[in-house]
Amino acid sequence: MKTYSPKKYRPFAWLSVFLRSMTYLLRHWLLLLIAVWVISPVGPHLLVWYTYKQYGTYRDYNDCVYLGGRGLIERNVGDDCPVMVIIDRRTGQQVWL
């Protein structure tokens, strides 16, 4: 004969697991942000250097070199070289938000 062993009735056990998991992820948000920045093909890039030709008061930008999560990207944009842009590395084009 089996002895009586009470079982806990936990209808919201899944909610408890979900909340604990979210707490763990939020505690390590900086590491997750760095991982997403390195893995994602779309991300912020900072202007490192550029070249231009001066025509009177007008500058014609030839090359803009940006530093991003996976290295340097060279772009020929023409009119301007913003200091910070969001670039899709797969196409090399700027992402407009």
C-alpha positions in Angstrom: 0.0 0.0 0.0 1.3 3.4 -1.0 1.5 6.1 1.7 -0.3 9.4 1.2 1.9 12.2 -0.2 0.2 15.5 -0.9 0.9 17.2 -4.2 1.0 21.0 -4.6 -1.6 22.4 -6.9 0.2 25.2 -8.8 -2.0 26.5 -11.6 0.3 29.5 -12.3 3.7 27.6 -12.3 4.3 28.7 -15.9 3.9 32.3 -14.9 6.4 31.9 -12.1 9.0 30.4 -14.5 8.3 33.2 -17.0 8.8 35.9 -14.5 12.0 34.4 -13.1 13.4 34.1 -16.6 12.6 37.7 -17.4 14.2 38.8 -14.2 17.4 36.9 -15.1 17.4 38.4 -18.5 16.9 42.0 -17.3 19.6 41.5 -14.7 22.1 40.8 -17.6 20.7 43.4 -20.0 24.1 44.9 -20.8 25.6 41.6 -21.9 22.5 40.9 -24.1 22.8 44.4 -25.7 26.4 43.8 -26.6 25.6 40.3 -28.0 22.8 41.8 -30.1 25.1 44.6 -31.3 27.8 42.1 -32.4 25.4 39.6 -34.0 23.0 42.0 -35.8 23.8 43.0 -39.4 22.0 46.3 -38.8 23.5 48.6 -36.3 25.0 52.0 -35.4 28.3 53.1 -37.1 30.5 56.0 -36.1 32.4 58.2 -38.7 36.1 57.5 -38.5 37.5 59.6 -41.4 36.4 61.1 -44.7 37.8 62.7 -47.9 36.3 65.6 -49.9 36.9 68.0 -52.6 36.3 71.7 -52.0 34.5 73.7 -54.7 34.3 77.2 -53.4 32.0 76.9 -50.4 30.7 73.5 -51.4 32.2 70.2 -50.2 31.8 67.1 -52.3 32.5 64.1 -50.1 34.2 61.3 -51.8 34.6 58.5 -49.2 33.2 58.1 -45.7 34.6 55.3 -43.5 32.5 54.1 -40.6 33.4 51.9 -37.7 30.7 49.4 -36.6 30.2 46.2 -34.8 32.2 44.1 -37.2 34.8 46.5 -38.5 35.1 49.3 -41.0 32.7 50.1 -43.8 33.4 52.5 -46.7 30.6 54.4 -48.3 30.4 56.8 -51.2 27.4 58.9 -50.3 28.0 62.1 -52.2 26.7 65.1 -50.3 27.2 64.5 -46.6 28.9 62.2 -44.1 26.9 62.1 -40.9 28.8 61.4 -37.7 26.6 58.5 -36.7 24.4 56.4 -39.0 22.6 53.1 -38.9 23.9 50.9 -41.7 22.8 47.5 -42.9 26.1 45.7 -43.5 24.5 43.2 -45.9 23.7 46.0 -48.5 25.9 48.8 -47.2 23.0 51.2 -47.3 21.9 53.5 -44.6 18.7 52.5 -42.7 16.2 55.4 -42.4 14.1 55.3 -39.3 
